[in-house]
Amino acid sequence: MSAGKIITAAFSDETIRELKAGDSVFINGTIYTGRDAAHKRMFEACLNNEKPPFEFSGSAIYYAGPSPAPPGRVIGSIGPTTSSRMDKYSPLLISRSLKVMIGKGKRGPEVIEAIKKYGGLYLSATGGAAALLSRCVKAAKIIAYEDLGTEAVRELQVFMFPAIVAIDANGNVFPSFC
């Protein structure tokens, strides 16, 4: 495992290919949140040839639903949710250029195959550290599906957001995280 590479979102194909399972990373830039209900809507949008709520190419989606922001803060606690709940939607979204996913827990074989086929990454964020992870969020705004409340799609500006490469573009799995 490396000491930590600073990477910038949106992610280039070159950056995605360079990262290996077990690498520690710190993300700077724009990422998006989305959980089960938002994934279902994005999946349906793709099936209907509609535009997704954000440009998938080079983007990262963080499987999280933040708590309300306390006074003086940009966002409340924002820990990762269990990624396998998005597995039924992920292969199609990956095939439509969603390259980077951030969450916790195992991914199914169909997701790993889609990551290999289309050149993506699955990053693991630390579960149980939601309050600490929120300190890496410098700005947040809802951009889609506001009716979903905490599960709405948010655009986050992050700085030094920590993660581990759990599955790399070659389908290699870092066993401690998957």
Contact map, one row per residue, 1 for C-alpha under 8 A:
1110000000000000000001110000000000000000000000000000000000000000000000000000000000000000000000000000000000000000000000000000000000000000000000000000000000000000000000000000000000
1111100000000000000001110000000000000000000000000000000000000000000000000000000000000000000000000000000000000000000000000000000000000000000000000000000000000000000000000000000000
1111100000000000000000110000000000000000000000000000000000000000000000000000000000000000000000000000000000000000000000000000000000000000000000000000000000000000000000000000000000
0111110000000000000000111100000000000000000000000000000000000000000000000000000000000000000000000000000000000000000000000000000000000000000000000000000000000000000000000000000000
0111111000000000000000111100000000000000000000000000000000000000000000000000000000000000000000000000000000000000000000000000000000000000000000000000000000000000000000000000000000
0001111100000000000000001111000000000000000000000000000000000000000000000000000000000000000000000000000000000000000000000000000000000000000000000000000000000001000000000000000000
0000111110100010000000001111000000000000000000000000000000000000000000000000000000000000000000000000000000000000000000000000000000000000000000000000000000000000000000000000000000
0000011111100000000000000011100000000000000000000000000000000000000000000000000000000000000000000000000000000000000000000000000000000000000000000000000000000000000000000000000000
0000001111100000000000000011111000000000000000000000000001110000000000000000000000000000000000000000000000000000000000000000000000000000000000000000000000000000000000000000000000
0000000111110000000000000000111000000000000000000000000011110000000000000000000000000000000000000000000000000000000000000000000000000000000000000000000000000000000000000000000000
0000001111111011000000000000000000000000000000000000000001110000000000000000000000000000000000000000000000000000000000000000000000000000000000000000000000000000000000000000000000
0000000001111111000000000000000000000000000000000000000001000000000000000000000000000000000000000000000000000000000000000000000000000000000000000000000000000000000000000000000000
0000000000111111100000000000000000000000000000000000000001000000000000000000000000000000000000000000000000000000000000100000000000000000000000000000000000000000000000000000000000
0000000000011111110000000000000000000000000000000000000000000000000000000000000000000000000000000000000000000000000000000000000000000000000000000000000000000000000000000000000000
0000001000111111111000000000000000000000000000000000000000000000000000000000000000000000000000000000000000000000000000000000000000000000000000000000000000000000000000000000000000
0000000000111111111000000000000000000000000000000000000000000000000000000000000000000000000000000000000000000000000000111000000000000000000000000000000000000000000000011000000000
0000000000001111111100000000000000000000000000000000000000000000000000000000000000000000000000000000000000000000000000100000000000000000000000000000000000000000000000011000000000
0000000000000111111100000000000000000000000000000000000000000000000000000000000000000000000000000000000000000000000000000000000000000000000000000000000000000000000000000000000000
0000000000000011111110100000000000000000000000000000000000000000000000000000000000000000000000000000000000000000000000000000000000000000000000000000000000000000000010011000000000
0000000000000000111111100000000000000000000000000000000000000000000000000000000000000000000000000000000000000000000000000000000000000000000000000000000000000000000010111001000000
0000000000000000001111100000000000000000000000000000000000000000000000000000000000000000000000000000000000000000000000000000000000000000000000000000000000000000000111110001110000
1100000000000000000111110000000000000000000000000000000000000000000000000000000000000000000000000000000000000000000000000000000000000000000000000000000000000000000111000000010000
1111100000000000001111111000000000000000000000000000000000000000000000000000000000000000000000000000000000000000000000000000000000000000000000000000000000000000000110000000000000
1111100000000000000001111100000000000000000000000000000000000000000000000000000000000000000000000000000000000000000000000000000000000000000000000000000000000000011110000000000000
0001111000000000000000111110000000000000000000000000000000000000000000000000000000000000000000000000000000000000000000000000000000000000000000000000000000000000111110000000000000
0001111000000000000000011111000000000000000000000000000000000000000000000000000000000000000000000000000000000000000000000000000000000000000000000000000000000011111000000000000000
0000011110000000000000001111100000000000000000000000000000000000000000000000000000000000000000000000000000000000000000000000000000000000000000000000000000000111111000000000000000
0000011110000000000000000111110000000000000000000000000000000000000000000000000000000000000000000000000000000000000000000000000000000000000000000000000000001111100000000000000000
0000000111000000000000000011111000000000000000000000000000000000000000000000000000000000000000000000000000000000000000000000000000000000000000000000000000001110000000000000000000
0000000011000000000000000001111100000000000000000000000000110000000000000000000000000000000000000000000000000000000000000000000000000000000000000000000000111100000000000000000000
0000000011000000000000000000111110000000000000000000000000111100000000000000000000000000000000000000000000000000000000000000000000000000000000000000000000111100000000000000000000
0000000000000000000000000000011111000000000000000000000000111100000000000000000000000000000000000000000000000000000000000000000000000000000000000000000011110000000000000000000000
0000000000000000000000000000001111100000000000000000000000001111100000000000000000000000000000000000000000000000000000000000000000000000000000000000001111110000000000000000000000
0000000000000000000000000000000111111110000000000000000000001111100000000000000000000000000000000000000000000000000000000000000000000000000000000000001111000000000000000000000000
0000000000000000000000000000000011111110000000000000000000000011100000000000000010000100000000000000000000000000000000000000000000000000000000000000001100000000000000000000000000
0000000000000000000000000000000001111111000000000000000000000000000000000000000000001100000000000000000000000000000000000000000000000000000000000000001000000000000000000000000000
0000000000000000000000000000000001111111100000000000000000000000000000000000000000000000000000000000000000000000000000000000000000000000000000000001001000000000000000000000000000
0000000000000000000000000000000001111111110000000000000000000000000000000000000000000000000000000000000000000000000000000000000000000000000000001001001110000000000000000000000000
0000000000000000000000000000000001111111111000000000000000000000000000000000000000000100100000000000000000000000000000000000000000000000000000000000000000000000000000000000000000
0000000000000000000000000000000000011111111100000000000000000000000000000000000000000000100000000000000000000000000000000000000000000000000000000000000000000000000000000000000000
0000000000000000000000000000000000001111111110000000000000000000000000000000000000000000000000000000000000000000000000000000000000000000000000000000000000000000000000000000000000
0000000000000000000000000000000000000111111111000001100000000000000000000000000000000000000010000000000000000000000000000000000000000000000000000000000000000000000000000000000000
0000000000000000000000000000000000000011111111100000000000000000000000000000000000000000100110000000000000000000000000000000000000000000000000000000000000000000000000000000000000
0000000000000000000000000000000000000001111111110000000000000000000000000000000000000000000000000000000000000000000000000000000000000000000000000000000000000000000000000000000000
0000000000000000000000000000000000000000111111111111000000000000000000000000000000000000000000000000000000000000000000000000000000000000000000000000000000000000000000000000000000
0000000000000000000000000000000000000000011111111111000000000000000000000000000000000000000110010000000000000000000000000000000000000000000000000000000000000000000000000000000000
0000000000000000000000000000000000000000001111111100000000000000000000000000000000000000000000000000000000000000000000000000000000000000000000000000000000000000000000000000000000
0000000000000000000000000000000000000000000111111100000000000000000000000000000000000000000000000000000000000000000000000000000000000000000000000000000000000000000000000000000000
0000000000000000000000000000000000000000000011111110000000000000000000000000000000000000000000000000000000000000000000000000000000000000000000000000000000000000000000000000000000
0000000000000000000000000000000000000000000011111111000000000000000000000000000000000000000000000000000000000000000000000000000000000000000000000000000000000000000000000000000000
0000000000000000000000000000000000000000000011001111110000000000000000000000000000000000000000000000000000000000000000000000000000000000000000000000000000000000000000000000000000
0000000000000000000000000000000000000000010011000111111100000000000000000000000000000000000000000000000000000000000000000000000000000000000000000000000000000000000000000000000000
0000000000000000000000000000000000000000010000000011111000000000000000000000000000000000000000000000000000000000000000000000000000000000000000110000000010000000000000000000000000
0000000000000000000000000000000000000000000000000011111100000000000000000000000000000000000000000000000000000000000000000000000000000000000000000000000000000000000000000000000000
0000000000000000000000000000000000000000000000000001111111100000000000000000000000000000000000000000000000000000000000000000000000000000000000000000000000000000000000000000000000
0000000000000000000000000000000000000000000000000001011111110000000000000000000000000000000000011110000000000000000000000000000000000000000000000000000000000000000000000000000000
0000000001000000000000000000000000000000000000000000001111100000000000000000000000000000000000011110000000000000000000000000000000000000000000000000000000000000000000000000000000
0000000011111000000000000000000000000000000000000000001111110000000000000000000000000000000000001111000000000000000000000000000000000000000000000000000000000000000000000000000000
0000000011100000000000000000011100000000000000000000001111111000000000000000000000000000000000000111000000000000000000000000000000000000000000000000000000000000000000000000000000
0000000011100000000000000000011100000000000000000000000101111100000000000000000000000000000000000111110000000000000000000000000000000000000000000000000000000000000000000000000000
0000000000000000000000000000001111000000000000000000000000111110000000000000000000000000000000000101110000000000000000000000000000000000000000000000000000000000000000000000000000
0000000000000000000000000000001111000000000000000000000000011111000000000000000100000000000000000000111000000000000000000000000000000000000000000000000000000000000000000000000000
0000000000000000000000000000000011100000000000000000000000001111100000000000000111100000000000000000111000000000000000000000000000000000000000000000000000000000000000000000000000
0000000000000000000000000000000011100000000000000000000000000111110000000000011110000000000000000000001000000000000000000000000000000000000000000000001000000000000000000000000000
0000000000000000000000000000000011100000000000000000000000000011111000000000011110000000000000000000000000000000000000000000000000000000000000000000011100000000000000000000000000
0000000000000000000000000000000000000000000000000000000000000001111100000011111000000000000000000000000000000000000000000000000000000000000000000000010000000000000000000000000000
0000000000000000000000000000000000000000000000000000000000000000111110000011110000000000000000000000000000000000000000000000000000000000000000000000010000000000000000000000000000
0000000000000000000000000000000000000000000000000000000000000000011111000011100000000000000000000000000000000000000000000000000000000000000000000000000000000000000000000000000000
0000000000000000000000000000000000000000000000000000000000000000001111111111100000000000000000000000000000000000000000000000000000000000000000000000000000000000000000000000000000
0000000000000000000000000000000000000000000000000000000000000000000111111111000000000000000000000000000000000000000000000000000000000000000000000000000000000000000000000000000000
0000000000000000000000000000000000000000000000000000000000000000000011111000000000000000000000000000000000000000000000000000000000000000000000000000000000000000000000000000000000
0000000000000000000000000000000000000000000000000000000000000000000011111100000000000000000000000000000000000000000000000000000000000000000000000000000000000000000000000000000000
0000000000000000000000000000000000000000000000000000000000000000000011111111000000000000000000000000000000000000000000000000000000000000000000000000000000000000000000000000000000
0000000000000000000000000000000000000000000000000000000000000000000011011111000000000000000000000000000000000000000000000000000000000000111100000000000000000000000000000000000000
0000000000000000000000000000000000000000000000000000000000000000011111001111110000000000000000000000000000000000000000000000000000000100101100000000000000000000000000000000000000
0000000000000000000000000000000000000000000000000000000000000000011111001111110000000000000000000000000000000000000000000000000000100100000000000000000000000000000000000000000000
0000000000000000000000000000000000000000000000000000000000000000011110000011111000000000000000000000000000000000000000000000000001111100000000000000000000000000000000000000000000
0000000000000000000000000000000000000000000000000000000000000001111000000011111100000000000000000000000000000000000000000000000001101100000000000000000000000000000000000000000000
0000000000000000000000000000000000000000000000000000000000000001110000000000111110000000000000000000000000000000000000000000111111101100000000000000000000000000000000000000000000
0000000000000000000000000000000000000000000000000000000000000111100000000000011111000000000000000000011100000000000000000000111001000000000000000000000000000000000000000000000000
0000000000000000000000000000000000100000000000000000000000000011100000000000001111100000000000000000001100000000000000000000001000000000000000000000000000000000000000000000000000
0000000000000000000000000000000000000000000000000000000000000010000000000000000111111000000000000000001110000000000000000000000000000000000000000000000000000000000000000000000000
0000000000000000000000000000000000000000000000000000000000000010000000000000000011111110000000000000011111100000000000000000000000000000000000000000000000000000000000000000000000
0000000000000000000000000000000000000000000000000000000000000000000000000000000001111110000000000000000011110000000000000000000000000000000000000000000000000000000000000000000000
0000000000000000000000000000000000010000000000000000000000000000000000000000000001111111000000000000000000000000000000000000000000000000000000000000000000000000000000000000000000
0000000000000000000000000000000000110010000000000000000000000000000000000000000000111111110000000000000000000000000000000000000000000000000000000000000000000000000000000000000000
0000000000000000000000000000000000000000000000000000000000000000000000000000000000111111111000000000000000110110000000000000000000000000000000000000000000000000000000000000000000
0000000000000000000000000000000000000000000000000000000000000000000000000000000000001111111000000000000000000000000000000000000000000000000000000000000000000000000000000000000000
0000000000000000000000000000000000000011001000000000000000000000000000000000000000000111111110000000000000000000000000000000000000000000000000000000000000000000000000000000000000
0000000000000000000000000000000000000000000000000000000000000000000000000000000000000111111111000000000000000010000000000000000000000000000000000000000000000000000000000000000000
0000000000000000000000000000000000000000000000000000000000000000000000000000000000000011111111100000000000000110011000000000000000000000000000000000000000000000000000000000000000
0000000000000000000000000000000000000000001001000000000000000000000000000000000000000000111111110000000000000000000000000000000000000000000000000000000000000000000000000000000000
0000000000000000000000000000000000000000011001000000000000000000000000000000000000000000111111111100000000000000000000000000000000000000000000000000000000000000000000000000000000
0000000000000000000000000000000000000000000000000000000000000000000000000000000000000000011111111110000000000000011001010000000000000000000000000000000000000000000000000000000000
0000000000000000000000000000000000000000000000000000000000000000000000000000000000000000001111111100000000000000010001000000000000000000000000000000000000000000000000000000000000
0000000000000000000000000000000000000000000001000000000110000000000000000000000000000000000111111100000000000000000000000000000000000000000000000000000000000000000000000000000000
0000000000000000000000000000000000000000000000000000000111000000000000000000000000000000000011111110000000000000000001000000000000000000000000000000000000000000000000000000000000
0000000000000000000000000000000000000000000000000000000111111000000000000000000000000000000011111111100000000000000000010000000000000000000000000000000000000000000000000000000000
0000000000000000000000000000000000000000000000000000000111110000000000000000000000000000000001001111100000000000001001111000000000000000000000000000000000000000000000000000000000
0000000000000000000000000000000000000000000000000000000001111000000000000000000000000000000000000111110000000000000000011110000000000000000000000000000000000000000000000000000000
0000000000000000000000000000000000000000000000000000000000011110000000000000000000000000000000000111111000000000000000001110000000000000000000000000000000000000000000000000000000
0000000000000000000000000000000000000000000000000000000000011110000000000000000100100000000000000001111100000000000000000111100000000000000000000000000000000000001000000000000000
0000000000000000000000000000000000000000000000000000000000000111000000000000000111100000000000000000111110000000000000000111100000000000000000000000000000000000000000000000000000
0000000000000000000000000000000000000000000000000000000000000000000000000000000111100000000000000000011111000000000000000011111000000000000000000000000000000000000000000000000010
0000000000000000000000000000000000000000000000000000000000000000000000000000000001110000000000000000001111100000000000000001000000000000000000000000000000000000000000000000000011
0000000000000000000000000000000000000000000000000000000000000000000000000000000000110000000000000000000111110000000000000000000000000000000000000000000000000000000000000000000011
0000000000000000000000000000000000000000000000000000000000000000000000000000000000110010000000000000000011111011000000000000000000000000000000000000000000000000000000000000000001
0000000000000000000000000000000000000000000000000000000000000000000000000000000000010010000000000000000001111111000000000000000000000000000000000000000000000000000000000000000000
0000000000000000000000000000000000000000000000000000000000000000000000000000000000000000000000000000000000111111100000000000000000000000000000000000000000000000000000000000000000
0000000000000000000000000000000000000000000000000000000000000000000000000000000000000010001000000000000000011111110000000000000000000000000000000000000000000000000000000000000000
0000000000000000000000000000000000000000000000000000000000000000000000000000000000000010011000000000000000111111111000000000000000000000000000000000000000000000000000000000000000
0000000000000000000000000000000000000000000000000000000000000000000000000000000000000000000000000000000000111111111100000000000000000000000000000000000000000000000000100010000000
0000000000000000000000000000000000000000000000000000000000000000000000000000000000000000000000000000000000001111111110000000000000000000000000000000000000000000000000000010000000
0000000000000000000000000000000000000000000000000000000000000000000000000000000000000000001001100000000000000111111111110000000000000000000000000000000000000000000000000000000000
0000000000000000000000000000000000000000000000000000000000000000000000000000000000000000001001000010000000000011111111111100000000000000000000000000000000000000000000011110000000
0000000000000000000000000000000000000000000000000000000000000000000000000000000000000000000000000000000000000001111111110000000000000000000000000000000000000000000000011110000000
0000000000000000000000000000000000000000000000000000000000000000000000000000000000000000000000000000000000000000111111100000000000000000000000000000000000000000000000000000000000
0000000000000000000000000000000000000000000000000000000000000000000000000000000000000000000001101010000000000000011111110000000000000000000000000000000000000000000000001000000000
0000000000001001100000000000000000000000000000000000000000000000000000000000000000000000000000000010000000000000011111111000000000000000000000000000000000000000000000001100000000
0000000000000001000000000000000000000000000000000000000000000000000000000000000000000000000001000111000000000000011101111100000000000000000000000000000000000000000000011000000000
0000000000000001000000000000000000000000000000000000000000000000000000000000000000000000000000000011100000000000001000111110000000000000000000000000000000000000000011111000000000
0000000000000000000000000000000000000000000000000000000000000000000000000000000000000000000000000001111000000000001000011111000000000000000000000000000000000000000011110000000000
0000000000000000000000000000000000000000000000000000000000000000000000000000000000000000000000000001111100000000000000001111100000000000000000000000000000000000001111100000000000
0000000000000000000000000000000000000000000000000000000000000000000000000000000000000000000000000000011110000000000000000111110000000000000000000000000000000000001111000000000010
0000000000000000000000000000000000000000000000000000000000000000000000000000001100000000000000000000011100000000000000000011111000000000000000000000000000000000011100000000000000
0000000000000000000000000000000000000000000000000000000000000000000000000000001100000000000000000000000100000000000000000001111110000000000000000000000000000000001000000000000000
0000000000000000000000000000000000000000000000000000000000000000000000000000001110000000000000000000000100000000000000000000111111000000000000000000000000000000000000000000000000
0000000000000000000000000000000000000000000000000000000000000000000000000000001000000000000000000000000000000000000000000000011111000000000000000000000000000000000000000000000000
0000000000000000000000000000000000000000000000000000000000000000000000000000001000000000000000000000000000000000000000000000011111111000000000000000000000000000000000000000000000
0000000000000000000000000000000000000000000000000000000000000000000000000000111100000000000000000000000000000000000000000000001111111100000000000000000000000000000000000000000000
0000000000000000000000000000000000000000000000000000000000000000000000000001111000000000000000000000000000000000000000000000000011111110000000000000000000000000000000000000000000
0000000000000000000000000000000000000000000000000000000000000000000000000000100000000000000000000000000000000000000000000000000011111111000000000000000000000000000000000000000000
0000000000000000000000000000000000000000000000000000000000000000000000000000111000000000000000000000000000000000000000000000000011111111100000000000000000000000110000000000000000
0000000000000000000000000000000000000000000000000000000000000000000000000011111000000000000000000000000000000000000000000000000001111111100000000000000000000000000000000000000000
0000000000000000000000000000000000000000000000000000000000000000000000000000000000000000000000000000000000000000000000000000000000111111110000000000000000000000000000000000000000
0000000000000000000000000000000000000000000000000000000000000000000000000000000000000000000000000000000000000000000000000000000000011111110000000000000000000111100000000000000000
0000000000000000000000000000000000000000000000000000000000000000000000000110000000000000000000000000000000000000000000000000000000001111111100000000000000011110100000000000000000
0000000000000000000000000000000000000000000000000000000000000000000000000100000000000000000000000000000000000000000000000000000000000011111100000000000000011110000000000000000000
0000000000000000000000000000000000000000000000000000000000000000000000000110000000000000000000000000000000000000000000000000000000000000111110000000000000011100000000000000000000
0000000000000000000000000000000000000000000000000000000000000000000000000110000000000000000000000000000000000000000000000000000000000000111111000000000001111000000000000000000000
0000000000000000000000000000000000000000000000000000000000000000000000000000000000000000000000000000000000000000000000000000000000000000001111100000000001110000000000000000000000
0000000000000000000000000000000000000000000000000000000000000000000000000000000000000000000000000000000000000000000000000000000000000000000111111100000111100000000000000000000000
0000000000000000000000000000000000000000000000000000100000000000000000000000000000000000000000000000000000000000000000000000000000000000000011111100000111100000000000000000000000
0000000000000000000000000000000000000000000000000000100000000000000000000000000000000000000000000000000000000000000000000000000000000000000001111100000111000000000000000000000000
0000000000000000000000000000000000000100000000000000000000000000000000000000000000000000000000000000000000000000000000000000000000000000000001111111100110000000000000000000000000
0000000000000000000000000000000000000000000000000000000000000000000000000000000000000000000000000000000000000000000000000000000000000000000001111111100110000000000000000000000000
0000000000000000000000000000000000000000000000000000000000000000000000000000000000000000000000000000000000000000000000000000000000000000000000001111100100000000000000000000000000
0000000000000000000000000000000000001100000000000000000000000000000000000000000000000000000000000000000000000000000000000000000000000000000000001111111100000000000000000000000000
0000000000000000000000000000000000000000000000000000000000000000000000000000000000000000000000000000000000000000000000000000000000000000000000001111111100000000000000000000000000
0000000000000000000000000000000000000000000000000000000000000000111000000000000000000000000000000000000000000000000000000000000000000000000000000001111100000000000000000000000000
0000000000000000000000000000000011111100000000000000000000000001100000000000000000000000000000000000000000000000000000000000000000000000000000000001111110000000000000000000000000
0000000000000000000000000000000011100100000000000000000000000000100000000000000000000000000000000000000000000000000000000000000000000000000001111111111111000000000000000000000000
0000000000000000000000000000000111000100000000000000100000000000000000000000000000000000000000000000000000000000000000000000000000000000000001111100001111100000000000000000000000
0000000000000000000000000000000111000000000000000000000000000000000000000000000000000000000000000000000000000000000000000000000000000000000111110000000111110000000000000000000000
0000000000000000000000000000011110000000000000000000000000000000000000000000000000000000000000000000000000000000000000000000000000000000000111100000000011111000000000000000000000
0000000000000000000000000000011110000000000000000000000000000000000000000000000000000000000000000000000000000000000000000000000000000000111110000000000001111100000000000000000000
0000000000000000000000000001111000000000000000000000000000000000000000000000000000000000000000000000000000000000000000000000000000000000111100000000000000111110000000000000000000
0000000000000000000000000011111000000000000000000000000000000000000000000000000000000000000000000000000000000000000000000000000000000001111000000000000000011111100000000000000000
0000000000000000000000000111100000000000000000000000000000000000000000000000000000000000000000000000000000000000000000000000000000000001110000000000000000001111100000000000000000
0000010000000000000000000111000000000000000000000000000000000000000000000000000000000000000000000000000000000000000000000000000000000001000000000000000000000111110000000000000000
0000000000000000000000001111000000000000000000000000000000000000000000000000000000000000000000000000000000000000000000000000000000001001100000000000000000000111111000000000000000
0000000000000000000000011110000000000000000000000000000000000000000000000000000000000000000000000000000000000000000000000000100000001000000000000000000000000001111100000000000000
0000000000000000000000011110000000000000000000000000000000000000000000000000000000000000000000000000010000000000000000000011110000000000000000000000000000000000111110000000000000
0000000000000000000011111000000000000000000000000000000000000000000000000000000000000000000000000000000000000000000000000011100000000000000000000000000000000000011111000000000000
0000000000000000001111111000000000000000000000000000000000000000000000000000000000000000000000000000000000000000000000001111000000000000000000000000000000000000001111110000010000
0000000000000000000011000000000000000000000000000000000000000000000000000000000000000000000000000000000000000000000000001111000000000000000000000000000000000000000111110000111011
0000000000000000000110000000000000000000000000000000000000000000000000000000000000000000000000000000000000000001000000001110000000000000000000000000000000000000000011111111110000
0000000000000001101110000000000000000000000000000000000000000000000000000000000000000000000000000000000000000000001100011100000000000000000000000000000000000000000011111111100000
0000000000000001101100000000000000000000000000000000000000000000000000000000000000000000000000000000000000000000001101111000000000000000000000000000000000000000000000111111000000
0000000000000000000000000000000000000000000000000000000000000000000000000000000000000000000000000000000000000000001100100000000000000000000000000000000000000000000000111111000000
0000000000000000000000000000000000000000000000000000000000000000000000000000000000000000000000000000000000000001101100000000000000000000000000000000000000000000000000111111100000
0000000000000000000110000000000000000000000000000000000000000000000000000000000000000000000000000000000000000000000000000000000000000000000000000000000000000000000000111111110000
0000000000000000000010000000000000000000000000000000000000000000000000000000000000000000000000000000000000000000000000000000000000000000000000000000000000000000000001110011111001
0000000000000000000011000000000000000000000000000000000000000000000000000000000000000000000000000000000000000000000000000000000000000000000000000000000000000000000011100001111111
0000000000000000000000000000000000000000000000000000000000000000000000000000000000000000000000000000000000000000000000000000000000000000000000000000000000000000000001000000111111
0000000000000000000000000000000000000000000000000000000000000000000000000000000000000000000000000000000000000000000000000000000000000000000000000000000000000000000000000000011111
0000000000000000000000000000000000000000000000000000000000000000000000000000000000000000000000000000000111000000000000000001000000000000000000000000000000000000000001000000011111
0000000000000000000000000000000000000000000000000000000000000000000000000000000000000000000000000000000011100000000000000000000000000000000000000000000000000000000001000000111111
